[in-house]
């Protein structure tokens, strides 16, 4: 069908001509899957005509206010109450790592709407993971003085590990590195996480 634009329905004696566009999405690395033999190379090249790479939500946090507003409006059109996010709640959402991307954001917002009693979704209404630390504000300085790049790297790594309570898997996701690189960095800086995940 992809090559010739023709299909033969099961049990039919004639071929039908079709004119369709195929849009496919995946979170897998298909190039690696092709190299490993777990995805058909010919299918990959037929599908890979126009490629749109969508970065993970943690790399485009500026989209969170628009996405959250859309999800809340959509829930209201499906019969739910119309809720709005308080600024502190939105700041907490924007400071989170979102390993589950947009689907996780949708689920969090749906849970908030279902559990909220007022029109405004407050920071206190968020699950505990969002309330563990106050969200950073633009007024807070990134650092004091002029530390070296290595000192900044160590401070940031320590901050991420502390914020995530030593969860190394999540820390690697937030930092955009693999766990082996994370372990090497921790060893280099003499840091240790509290929780092995």
C-alpha positions in Angstrom: 0.0 0.0 0.0 2.8 2.5 0.9 4.7 1.8 -2.4 1.9 1.4 -4.9 -1.2 2.9 -3.3 -3.1 -0.4 -3.7 -4.7 -2.8 -1.3 -6.6 -6.0 -1.6 -9.1 -6.4 1.2 -9.2 -9.9 2.8 -11.5 -12.1 0.8 -11.8 -9.7 -2.1 -10.9 -10.7 -5.7 -9.9 -7.2 -6.9 -7.3 -4.6 -5.9 -8.5 -1.2 -4.7 -6.6 2.0 -5.3 -6.2 4.2 -2.3 -4.9 7.8 -1.9 -3.8 8.3 1.7 -1.1 9.9 3.7 0.4 8.0 6.6 1.4 9.8 9.8 3.3 7.7 12.3 4.8 8.5 15.7 7.1 6.7 18.0 9.2 7.2 21.1 11.7 4.5 19.9 15.0 5.1 18.2 14.0 3.5 14.8 17.4 4.0 13.3 18.9 1.9 16.1 16.0 -0.6 15.8 16.8 -1.0 12.1 20.5 -1.6 12.9 19.6 -4.2 15.5 17.2 -5.9 13.1 14.0 -5.3 15.2 12.4 -2.9 12.7 12.1 -3.5 9.0 14.5 -1.3 7.0 12.2 -0.9 4.0 9.3 0.1 6.2 11.5 2.7 8.0 12.6 4.3 4.7 9.0 4.4 3.4 7.7 6.1 6.5 10.7 8.4 7.0 9.7 11.0 4.3 9.2 14.1 6.5 10.6 13.8 9.9 9.4 16.0 12.8 11.4 15.7 16.0 9.4 16.8 19.0 11.7 17.4 22.0 10.6 16.1 25.4 8.6 18.4 27.5 11.5 19.0 29.9 13.3 20.7 27.0 10.4 23.0 26.1 9.0 24.1 29.4 7.8 27.3 27.8 5.0 25.2 26.2 3.6 24.1 29.6 1.3 27.1 30.2 -0.3 26.7 26.7 -0.6 22.9 27.0 -2.0 23.2 30.5 -4.6 25.8 29.4 -5.6 23.6 26.5 -6.0 20.5 28.6 -8.1 22.4 31.2 -10.3 23.9 28.5 -10.7 20.5 26.8 -11.8 18.9 30.1 -14.3 21.7 30.6 -15.8 21.1 27.1 -16.2 17.4 28.0 -18.4 18.3 30.9 -15.9 18.9 33.7 -15.7 22.1 35.6 -13.5 24.9 34.2 -10.5 25.4 36.5 -7.5 27.7 36.2 -4.0 27.2 37.5 -2.7 29.6 40.2 0.7 31.1 39.3 2.4 29.2 42.1 1.0 25.9 40.8 2.0 26.7 37.2 5.6 27.6 38.5 5.8 24.2 40.2 4.6 22.4 37.0 7.3 24.3 35.0 10.1 23.3 37.4 9.3 19.5 37.1 11.2 17.1 34.9 8.2 15.5 33.1 9.6 12.0 32.4 6.2 11.1 31.0 6.0 14.1 28.8 2.7 15.6 27.7 0.7 12.5 28.7 2.0 12.8 32.3 1.0 16.5 32.3 -2.5 15.6 31.1 -2.9 13.0 33.8 -1.7 15.3 36.6 -4.1 18.0 35.5 -7.0 15.6 35.2 -6.3 14.4 38.8 -6.1 18.0 40.0 -9.5 18.9 38.4 -11.1 15.8 39.8 -9.8 16.4 43.3 -10.1 20.2 43.5 -12.9 21.9 45.3 -12.4 25.5 44.2 -12.2 27.2 40.8 -8.4 27.7 41.1 -5.9 24.9 41.2 -3.4 25.8 43.9 0.2 24.6 44.5 -1.2 22.8 47.6 -3.5 20.8 45.4 -0.5 19.3 43.5 0.8 15.8 44.2 3.7 15.7 46.8 6.4 15.5 44.2 5.5 19.1 43.1 5.4 20.4 46.7 8.7 19.1 48.0 10.6 22.2 47.1 9.4 25.7 46.5 9.6 26.6 42.8 12.6 28.7 41.8 11.8 32.3 40.8 13.6 34.5 38.3 14.6 36.8 41.2 16.8 34.2 42.8 20.4 34.3 41.8 21.7 31.3 39.9 25.0 31.4 41.9 27.0 33.6 44.2 30.3 35.0 43.1 32.2 33.6 40.0 32.6 29.9 40.5 34.4 27.8 37.9 32.4 25.8 35.4 33.5 22.6 37.3 32.2 24.1 40.6 28.9 25.0 38.9 28.6 21.5 37.4 29.2 19.9 40.8 26.6 22.3 42.5 24.0 21.6 39.8 24.5 17.8 40.0 24.2 18.0 43.8 21.1 20.1 43.5 19.5 17.6 41.0 20.3 14.6 43.2 19.0 16.4 46.4 15.8 17.5 44.7 15.2 14.0 43.4 16.1 12.4 46.7 19.0 10.5 45.2 16.9 8.9 42.4 19.7 8.3 39.9 17.4 7.2 37.0 15.4 10.4 37.3 18.6 12.5 37.7 20.0 11.1 34.5 16.7 11.9 32.7 16.7 15.5 34.0 20.3 16.0 33.1 19.8 14.4 29.6 22.6 11.9 30.1 22.8 8.1 30.6 23.3 6.5 34.0 26.9 5.5 33.3 27.8 9.2 32.6 25.9 10.2 35.8 27.9 7.6 37.9 31.2 8.9 36.5 30.2 12.5 37.3 29.2 11.5 40.8 32.5 9.7 41.3 34.5 12.6 40.0 32.8 15.1 42.3 32.6 12.8 45.3 28.8 12.8 45.4 26.5 10.0 46.4 22.8 9.5 45.8 20.6 8.2 48.6 18.3 6.0 46.5 19.1 3.4 43.9 16.5 3.4 41.1 
